[in-house]
Amino acid sequence: MRARSRSGVVVVVEDEWLVRDDIVHELKAGGWEVLEASTAEGAIGLLHENRRIDILVTDIQLAGYLSGWDVAEAFRAAQPKMPVIYASGNTVDQSRAVIDSLFFRKPYRAAEILNACRRLAGETQDKKEKPRPKPGR
């Protein structure tokens, strides 16, 4: 049996292998288990393996027929509250972005993705475990 990561499972979808390797290395060093895909089709295949996935990080423009928009829509259809982080080096129309997602313009530092994953995991955990106090109480 595989040891569980202390932070969760992140899927990283990036067709530029140096960029993907940098993100994967940073996330693993930060305690995350990372699943990688270089295409949207490969990422959707990971989704269909019935694994627990906590966060999706996807480039928007990917090699192949599908885009990062398609990946996010597929992941959100399976798990509606899954945090999604998009990235692109090009100007993009973000109208296809899923609700409550983050966008990073390339180039960015891999540490920024790690910090965003930590924030998203913390926000998700806080909402599930304890309600926030109401102002004035």
N, CA and C atoms as an extended XYZ file, in Angstrom:
411
Properties=species:S:1:pos:R:3:atomname:S:1:resname:S:1:resid:I:1 pbc="F F F"
N         0.837       -1.187        0.000 N   MET     1
C         0.000        0.000        0.000 CA  MET     1
C         0.879        1.246        0.000 C   MET     1
N         0.491        2.218       -0.773 N   ARG     2
C         1.235        3.452       -0.893 CA  ARG     2
C         1.041        4.354        0.313 C   ARG     2
N         2.117        4.999        0.727 N   ALA     3
C         2.002        5.948        1.828 CA  ALA     3
C         1.248        7.180        1.338 C   ALA     3
N         0.366        7.692        2.131 N   ARG     4
C        -0.397        8.885        1.765 CA  ARG     4
C         0.446       10.124        1.988 C   ARG     4
N         0.256       11.092        1.137 N   SER     5
C         0.960       12.355        1.319 CA  SER     5
C         0.306       13.078        2.493 C   SER     5
N         1.046       13.979        3.087 N   ARG     6
C         0.462       14.693        4.219 CA  ARG     6
C        -0.416       15.842        3.762 C   ARG     6
N        -0.263       16.270        2.501 N   SER     7
C        -1.015       17.422        2.026 CA  SER     7
C        -2.165       17.076        1.102 C   SER     7
N        -2.079       15.999        0.361 N   GLY     8
C        -3.129       15.635       -0.571 CA  GLY     8
C        -2.566       15.262       -1.927 C   GLY     8
N        -3.470       15.113       -2.884 N   VAL     9
C        -3.095       14.671       -4.228 CA  VAL     9
C        -3.407       15.782       -5.229 C   VAL     9
N        -2.408       16.146       -6.021 N   VAL    10
C        -2.544       17.176       -7.042 CA  VAL    10
C        -2.296       16.542       -8.410 C   VAL    10
N        -3.158       16.844       -9.359 N   VAL    11
C        -2.913       16.465      -10.750 CA  VAL    11
C        -2.331       17.685      -11.449 C   VAL    11
N        -1.177       17.498      -12.091 N   VAL    12
C        -0.523       18.571      -12.843 CA  VAL    12
C        -0.583       18.202      -14.323 C   VAL    12
N        -1.235       19.068      -15.105 N   VAL    13
C        -1.380       18.847      -16.542 CA  VAL    13
C        -0.622       19.957      -17.260 C   VAL    13
N         0.481       19.588      -17.880 N   GLU    14
C         1.360       20.568      -18.536 CA  GLU    14
C         2.112       19.843      -19.644 C   GLU    14
N         2.058       20.374      -20.875 N   ASP    15
C         2.730       19.704      -21.982 CA  ASP    15
C         4.200       20.103      -22.130 C   ASP    15
N         4.633       21.163      -21.487 N   GLU    16
C         6.048       21.533      -21.494 CA  GLU    16
C         6.726       20.800      -20.344 C   GLU    16
N         7.534       19.794      -20.679 N   TRP    17
C         8.041       18.901      -19.641 CA  TRP    17
C         8.935       19.594      -18.624 C   TRP    17
N         9.695       20.601      -19.009 N   LEU    18
C        10.525       21.303      -18.023 CA  LEU    18
C         9.664       22.070      -17.017 C   LEU    18
N         8.616       22.690      -17.495 N   VAL    19
C         7.701       23.411      -16.607 CA  VAL    19
C         7.009       22.410      -15.683 C   VAL    19
N         6.510       21.305      -16.260 N   ARG    20
C         5.833       20.282      -15.461 CA  ARG    20
C         6.771       19.699      -14.408 C   ARG    20
N         8.011       19.401      -14.806 N   ASP    21
C         8.982       18.824      -13.876 CA  ASP    21
C         9.258       19.775      -12.715 C   ASP    21
N         9.354       21.068      -12.999 N   ASP    22
C         9.607       22.069      -11.958 CA  ASP    22
C         8.443       22.121      -10.959 C   ASP    22
N         7.215       22.140      -11.469 N   ILE    23
C         6.034       22.177      -10.599 CA  ILE    23
C         5.944       20.902       -9.769 C   ILE    23
N         6.131       19.761      -10.429 N   VAL    24
C         6.032       18.473       -9.740 CA  VAL    24
C         7.070       18.390       -8.624 C   VAL    24
N         8.296       18.791       -8.924 N   HIS    25
C         9.359       18.760       -7.909 CA  HIS    25
C         8.993       19.632       -6.703 C   HIS    25
N         8.511       20.835       -6.966 N   GLU    26
C         8.145       21.765       -5.881 CA  GLU    26
C         7.004       21.212       -5.039 C   GLU    26
N         5.981       20.660       -5.692 N   LEU    27
C         4.837       20.113       -4.952 CA  LEU    27
C         5.239       18.904       -4.106 C   LEU    27
N         6.039       18.019       -4.681 N   LYS    28
C         6.495       16.839       -3.920 CA  LYS    28
C         7.334       17.259       -2.721 C   LYS    28
N         8.208       18.248       -2.918 N   ALA    29
C         9.026       18.755       -1.805 CA  ALA    29
C         8.135       19.372       -0.729 C   ALA    29
N         6.978       19.882       -1.131 N   GLY    30
C         6.029       20.470       -0.187 CA  GLY    30
C         5.102       19.456        0.454 C   GLY    30
N         5.287       18.173        0.176 N   GLY    31
C         4.512       17.134        0.848 CA  GLY    31
C         3.301       16.625        0.089 C   GLY    31
N         3.140       17.020       -1.171 N   TRP    32
C         1.988       16.589       -1.961 CA  TRP    32
C         2.317       15.342       -2.754 C   TRP    32
N         1.327       14.497       -2.959 N   GLU    33
C         1.444       13.412       -3.928 CA  GLU    33
C         1.024       14.024       -5.257 C   GLU    33
N         1.784       13.744       -6.321 N   VAL    34
C         1.522       14.384       -7.606 CA  VAL    34
C         1.309       13.336       -8.688 C   VAL    34
N         0.233       13.520       -9.451 N   LEU    35
C        -0.029       12.729      -10.645 CA  LEU    35
C         0.195       13.658      -11.819 C   LEU    35
N         0.877       13.174      -12.862 N   GLU    36
C         1.241       14.027      -13.987 CA  GLU    36
C         0.576       13.585      -15.273 C   GLU    36
N         0.276       14.559      -16.118 N   ALA    37
C        -0.201       14.280      -17.470 CA  ALA    37
C         0.327       15.376      -18.391 C   ALA    37
N         0.659       14.996      -19.624 N   SER    38
C         1.135       15.975      -20.597 CA  SER    38
C         0.046       16.377      -21.586 C   SER    38
N        -1.086       15.678      -21.526 N   THR    39
C        -2.206       16.001      -22.410 CA  THR    39
C        -3.507       15.999      -21.609 C   THR    39
N        -4.514       16.643      -22.160 N   ALA    40
C        -5.831       16.636      -21.520 CA  ALA    40
C        -6.383       15.220      -21.472 C   ALA    40
N        -6.191       14.487      -22.546 N   GLU    41
C        -6.686       13.116      -22.600 CA  GLU    41
C        -6.047       12.257      -21.504 C   GLU    41
N        -4.748       12.448      -21.281 N   GLY    42
C        -4.065       11.719      -20.210 CA  GLY    42
C        -4.584       12.101      -18.834 C   GLY    42
N        -4.873       13.369      -18.633 N   ALA    43
C        -5.405       13.842      -17.346 CA  ALA    43
C        -6.782       13.258      -17.088 C   ALA    43
N        -7.620       13.250      -18.108 N   ILE    44
C        -8.968       12.694      -17.945 CA  ILE    44
C        -8.892       11.198      -17.676 C   ILE    44
N        -7.883       10.537      -18.239 N   GLY    45
C        -7.644        9.130      -17.915 CA  GLY    45
C        -7.338        8.939      -16.442 C   GLY    45
N        -6.561        9.843      -15.846 N   LEU    46
C        -6.276        9.774      -14.405 CA  LEU    46
C        -7.557        9.934      -13.597 C   LEU    46
N        -8.417       10.815      -14.052 N   LEU    47
C        -9.689       11.048      -13.376 CA  LEU    47
C       -10.528        9.771      -13.340 C   LEU    47
N       -10.486        9.016      -14.426 N   HIS    48
C       -11.298        7.805      -14.521 CA  HIS    48
C       -10.694        6.599      -13.796 C   HIS    48
N        -9.526        6.776      -13.180 N   GLU    49
C        -8.918        5.697      -12.393 CA  GLU    49
C        -9.517        5.596      -10.994 C   GLU    49
N       -10.503        6.429      -10.700 N   ASN    50
C       -11.190        6.426       -9.402 CA  ASN    50
C       -10.245        6.654       -8.242 C   ASN    50
N        -9.300        7.538       -8.415 N   ARG    51
C        -8.371        7.911       -7.351 CA  ARG    51
C        -8.890        9.151       -6.651 C   ARG    51
N        -8.455        9.345       -5.443 N   ARG    52
C        -8.757       10.578       -4.733 CA  ARG    52
C        -7.854       11.666       -5.312 C   ARG    52
N        -8.447       12.764       -5.723 N   ILE    53
C        -7.700       13.903       -6.246 CA  ILE    53
C        -8.217       15.143       -5.520 C   ILE    53
N        -7.287       15.930       -4.989 N   ASP    54
C        -7.672       17.092       -4.202 CA  ASP    54
C        -7.633       18.407       -4.967 C   ASP    54
N        -6.675       18.554       -5.886 N   ILE    55
C        -6.500       19.810       -6.613 CA  ILE    55
C        -6.041       19.507       -8.043 C   ILE    55
N        -6.539       20.303       -8.965 N   LEU    56
C        -6.114       20.214      -10.368 CA  LEU    56
C        -5.332       21.465      -10.736 C   LEU    56
N        -4.157       21.276      -11.328 N   VAL    57
C        -3.351       22.364      -11.873 CA  VAL    57
C        -3.200       22.075      -13.356 C   VAL    57
N        -3.716       22.948      -14.219 N   THR    58
C        -3.656       22.670      -15.647 CA  THR    58
C        -3.266       23.882      -16.482 C   THR    58
N        -2.406       23.636      -17.445 N   ASP    59
C        -2.143       24.618      -18.480 CA  ASP    59
C        -3.395       24.679      -19.347 C   ASP    59
N        -3.661       25.787      -19.968 N   ILE    60
C        -4.854       25.906      -20.799 CA  ILE    60
C        -4.614       25.352      -22.193 C   ILE    60
N        -3.512       25.747      -22.812 N   GLN    61
C        -3.231       25.280      -24.167 CA  GLN    61
C        -2.333       24.056      -24.106 C   GLN    61
N        -2.912       22.924      -24.461 N   LEU    62
C        -2.216       21.646      -24.385 CA  LEU    62
C        -2.127       21.014      -25.771 C   LEU    62
N        -1.145       20.134      -25.943 N   ALA    63
C        -1.067       19.359      -27.174 CA  ALA    63
C        -2.257       18.402      -27.212 C   ALA    63
N        -2.763       18.113      -28.397 N   GLY    64
C        -3.901       17.209      -28.512 CA  GLY    64
C        -5.169       17.967      -28.853 C   GLY    64
N        -6.285       17.272      -28.784 N   TYR    65
C        -7.563       17.840      -29.196 CA  TYR    65
C        -8.268       18.641      -28.109 C   TYR    65
N        -7.986       18.332      -26.862 N   LEU    66
C        -8.676       18.989      -25.756 CA  LEU    66
C        -7.766       20.007      -25.086 C   LEU    66
N        -8.370       20.934      -24.365 N   SER    67
C        -7.626       21.994      -23.680 CA  SER    67
C        -7.723       21.831      -22.167 C   SER    67
N        -7.029       22.716      -21.472 N   GLY    68
C        -7.135       22.753      -20.013 CA  GLY    68
C        -8.542       23.109      -19.555 C   GLY    68
N        -9.273       23.892      -20.363 N   TRP    69
C       -10.676       24.187      -20.035 CA  TRP    69
C       -11.460       22.878      -19.966 C   TRP    69
N       -11.236       22.011      -20.969 N   ASP    70
C       -11.938       20.722      -21.022 CA  ASP    70
C       -11.577       19.847      -19.821 C   ASP    70
N       -10.312       19.867      -19.455 N   VAL    71
C        -9.858       19.086      -18.292 CA  VAL    71
C       -10.590       19.561      -17.035 C   VAL    71
N       -10.599       20.856      -16.806 N   ALA    72
C       -11.246       21.402      -15.600 CA  ALA    72
C       -12.730       21.078      -15.577 C   ALA    72
N       -13.390       21.202      -16.723 N   GLU    73
C       -14.821       20.886      -16.774 CA  GLU    73
C       -15.072       19.415      -16.449 C   GLU    73
N       -14.223       18.518      -16.956 N   ALA    74
C       -14.373       17.087      -16.661 CA  ALA    74
C       -14.142       16.799      -15.182 C   ALA    74
N       -13.107       17.414      -14.604 N   PHE    75
C       -12.810       17.183      -13.192 CA  PHE    75
C       -13.916       17.754      -12.304 C   PHE    75
N       -14.414       18.928      -12.648 N   ARG    76
C       -15.490       19.519      -11.860 CA  ARG    76
C       -16.800       18.745      -12.013 C   ARG    76
N       -17.044       18.131      -13.159 N   ALA    77
C       -18.239       17.300      -13.320 CA  ALA    77
C       -18.180       16.106      -12.369 C   ALA    77
N       -16.976       15.584      -12.153 N   ALA    78
C       -16.805       14.446      -11.248 CA  ALA    78
C       -16.795       14.866       -9.781 C   ALA    78
N       -16.231       16.035       -9.515 N   GLN    79
C       -16.111       16.534       -8.137 CA  GLN    79
C       -16.329       18.049       -8.153 C   GLN    79
N       -17.574       18.490       -7.968 N   PRO    80
C       -17.942       19.899       -8.175 CA  PRO    80
C       -17.166       20.941       -7.370 C   PRO    80
N       -16.603       20.607       -6.249 N   LYS    81
C       -15.908       21.605       -5.429 CA  LYS    81
C       -14.388       21.507       -5.527 C   LYS    81
N       -13.878       20.705       -6.470 N   MET    82
C       -12.433       20.540       -6.589 CA  MET    82
C       -11.764       21.864       -6.946 C   MET    82
N       -10.742       22.272       -6.188 N   PRO    83
C       -10.006       23.480       -6.532 CA  PRO    83
C        -9.268       23.302       -7.868 C   PRO    83
N        -9.306       24.347       -8.690 N   VAL    84
C        -8.660       24.324      -10.001 CA  VAL    84
C        -7.753       25.534      -10.135 C   VAL    84
N        -6.531       25.272      -10.619 N   ILE    85
C        -5.571       26.326      -10.923 CA  ILE    85
C        -5.249       26.224      -12.407 C   ILE    85
N        -5.491       27.320      -13.134 N   TYR    86
C        -5.165       27.391      -14.554 CA  TYR    86
C        -3.871       28.168      -14.738 C   TYR    86
N        -3.183       27.890      -15.868 N   ALA    87
C        -2.010       28.676      -16.223 CA  ALA    87
C        -1.938       28.811      -17.740 C   ALA    87
N        -1.398       29.950      -18.187 N   SER    88
C        -1.169       30.136      -19.610 CA  SER    88
C        -0.168       31.268      -19.810 C   SER    88
N         0.616       31.131      -20.858 N   GLY    89
C         1.538       32.190      -21.231 CA  GLY    89
C         0.944       33.112      -22.275 C   GLY    89
N        -0.235       32.762      -22.751 N   ASN    90
C        -0.900       33.543      -23.792 CA  ASN    90
C        -2.092       34.286      -23.209 C   ASN    90
N        -2.532       35.292      -23.932 N   THR    91
C        -3.748       35.981      -23.546 CA  THR    91
C        -4.908       35.026      -23.792 C   THR    91
N        -5.738       34.844      -22.787 N   VAL    92
C        -6.855       33.910      -22.923 CA  VAL    92
C        -8.146       34.574      -22.459 C   VAL    92
N        -9.219       34.126      -23.063 N   ASP    93
C       -10.543       34.545      -22.637 CA  ASP    93
C       -10.928       33.613      -21.489 C   ASP    93
N       -10.983       34.136      -20.293 N   GLN    94
C       -11.235       33.299      -19.127 CA  GLN    94
C       -12.717       33.001      -18.903 C   GLN    94
N       -13.544       33.238      -19.887 N   SER    95
C       -14.979       32.998      -19.716 CA  SER    95
C       -15.301       31.517      -19.525 C   SER    95
N       -14.407       30.621      -19.925 N   ARG    96
C       -14.647       29.189      -19.714 CA  ARG    96
C       -14.143       28.708      -18.356 C   ARG    96
N       -13.501       29.555      -17.611 N   ALA    97
C       -12.957       29.156      -16.308 CA  ALA    97
C       -14.077       28.697      -15.380 C   ALA    97
N       -13.816       27.600      -14.656 N   VAL    98
C       -14.802       27.135      -13.686 CA  VAL    98
C       -14.829       28.116      -12.516 C   VAL    98
N       -15.959       28.195      -11.846 N   ILE    99
C       -16.150       29.100      -10.715 CA  ILE    99
C       -15.133       28.789       -9.622 C   ILE    99
N       -14.685       29.838       -8.949 N   ASP   100
C       -13.754       29.737       -7.822 CA  ASP   100
C       -12.434       29.079       -8.208 C   ASP   100
N       -11.933       29.388       -9.382 N   SER   101
C       -10.636       28.887       -9.804 CA  SER   101
C        -9.612       30.018       -9.746 C   SER   101
N        -8.347       29.660       -9.836 N   LEU   102
C        -7.264       30.639       -9.855 CA  LEU   102
C        -6.593       30.613      -11.213 C   LEU   102
N        -6.029       31.732      -11.635 N   PHE   103
C        -5.316       31.803      -12.896 CA  PHE   103
C        -3.923       32.381      -12.661 C   PHE   103
N        -2.906       31.729      -13.245 N   PHE   104
C        -1.534       32.212      -13.192 CA  PHE   104
C        -1.041       32.438      -14.617 C   PHE   104
N        -0.468       33.612      -14.842 N   ARG   105
C         0.129       33.900      -16.139 CA  ARG   105
C         1.569       33.405      -16.126 C   ARG   105
N         1.959       32.680      -17.179 N   LYS   106
C         3.345       32.237      -17.325 CA  LYS   106
C         4.184       33.409      -17.810 C   LYS   106
N         5.416       33.502      -17.379 N   PRO   107
C         6.081       32.574      -16.480 CA  PRO   107
C         5.751       32.879      -15.012 C   PRO   107
N         5.724       31.862      -14.215 N   TYR   108
C         5.507       31.997      -12.782 CA  TYR   108
C         6.514       31.089      -12.086 C   TYR   108
N         6.669       31.272      -10.814 N   ARG   109
C         7.559       30.408      -10.039 CA  ARG   109
C         6.757       29.212       -9.537 C   ARG   109
N         7.354       28.047       -9.542 N   ALA   110
C         6.681       26.834       -9.060 CA  ALA   110
C         6.243       27.006       -7.609 C   ALA   110
N         6.992       27.780       -6.842 N   ALA   111
C         6.629       28.018       -5.438 CA  ALA   111
C         5.278       28.726       -5.334 C   ALA   111
N         4.918       29.529       -6.346 N   GLU   112
C         3.608       30.193       -6.339 CA  GLU   112
C         2.482       29.166       -6.457 C   GLU   112
N         2.694       28.138       -7.250 N   ILE   113
C         1.694       27.067       -7.395 CA  ILE   113
C         1.587       26.299       -6.089 C   ILE   113
N         2.719       25.989       -5.466 N   LEU   114
C         2.712       25.300       -4.175 CA  LEU   114
C         1.938       26.115       -3.142 C   LEU   114
N         2.204       27.404       -3.062 N   ASN   115
C         1.509       28.250       -2.091 CA  ASN   115
C         0.013       28.325       -2.381 C   ASN   115
N        -0.349       28.375       -3.653 N   ALA   116
C        -1.774       28.399       -4.012 CA  ALA   116
C        -2.449       27.087       -3.607 C   ALA   116
N        -1.775       25.967       -3.817 N   CYS   117
C        -2.339       24.673       -3.407 CA  CYS   117
C        -2.535       24.621       -1.900 C   CYS   117
N        -1.575       25.128       -1.169 N   ARG   118
C        -1.706       25.164        0.299 CA  ARG   118
C        -2.898       26.012        0.722 C   ARG   118
N        -3.048       27.190        0.107 N   ARG   119
C        -4.180       28.067        0.441 CA  ARG   119
C        -5.502       27.393        0.103 C   ARG   119
N        -5.581       26.813       -1.082 N   LEU   120
C        -6.831       26.166       -1.504 CA  LEU   120
C        -7.173       24.980       -0.607 C   LEU   120
N        -6.190       24.214       -0.218 N   ALA   121
C        -6.437       23.073        0.672 CA  ALA   121
C        -6.862       23.564        2.047 C   ALA   121
N        -6.266       24.645        2.517 N   GLY   122
C        -6.632       25.201        3.811 CA  GLY   122
C        -8.031       25.758        3.823 C   GLY   122
N        -8.412       26.459        2.755 N   GLU   123
C        -9.763       27.011        2.656 CA  GLU   123
C       -10.790       25.891        2.622 C   GLU   123
N       -10.512       24.859        1.857 N   THR   124
C       -11.434       23.726        1.750 CA  THR   124
C       -11.571       23.041        3.101 C   THR   124
N       -10.435       22.820        3.760 N   GLN   125
C       -10.456       22.147        5.055 CA  GLN   125
C       -11.201       22.987        6.091 C   GLN   125
N       -10.946       24.302        6.129 N   ASP   126
C       -11.622       25.160        7.095 CA  ASP   126
C       -13.136       25.117        6.922 C   ASP   126
N       -13.610       25.148        5.690 N   LYS   127
C       -15.044       25.154        5.425 CA  LYS   127
C       -15.703       23.858        5.889 C   LYS   127
N       -14.987       22.749        5.790 N   LYS   128
C       -15.561       21.467        6.169 CA  LYS   128
C       -15.543       21.250        7.674 C   LYS   128
N       -14.484       21.714        8.335 N   GLU   129
C       -14.293       21.335        9.729 CA  GLU   129
C       -14.886       22.300       10.745 C   GLU   129
N       -14.811       23.581       10.486 N   LYS   130
C       -15.292       24.504       11.503 CA  LYS   130
C       -15.905       25.736       10.864 C   LYS   130
N       -17.064       26.132       11.314 N   PRO   131
C       -17.672       27.351       10.771 CA  PRO   131
C       -16.932       28.572       11.287 C   PRO   131
N       -16.924       29.613       10.481 N   ARG   132
C       -16.277       30.863       10.898 CA  ARG   132
C       -17.195       31.590       11.852 C   ARG   132
N       -16.653       32.246       12.885 N   PRO   133
C       -17.509       33.003       13.802 CA  PRO   133
C       -18.156       34.184       13.088 C   PRO   133
N       -19.360       34.514       13.485 N   LYS   134
C       -20.054       35.663       12.916 CA  LYS   134
C       -19.496       36.933       13.526 C   LYS   134
N       -19.432       38.017       12.732 N   PRO   135
C       -18.930       39.284       13.268 CA  PRO   135
C       -19.734       39.735       14.492 C   PRO   135
N       -19.014       40.283       15.459 N   GLY   136
C       -19.672       40.821       16.650 CA  GLY   136
C       -19.937       39.794       17.723 C   GLY   136
N       -19.419       38.594       17.552 N   ARG   137
C       -19.648       37.583       18.618 CA  ARG   137
C       -18.374       37.100       19.211 C   ARG   137
